[in-house]
């Protein structure tokens, strides 16, 4: 099941995008940063849940 790896990778990408958007300092950048960070956190949590529920084998 490769979904856990794809979601994990996408979660990291979204977290990096959120951190990058947070450094802009504009109000629109802060809103965008919060959105990317929220999406990244959701993807990482779902990926972690999939790892734990299907067996944590790499």
Buried (B, 14 or more C-beta within 10 A) or exposed (E): EEEBEEBBEBBBBBBEBBEEBBEEEEEEBEEBBEBBBEBBBEBBEBBBEBBEEEEEEE
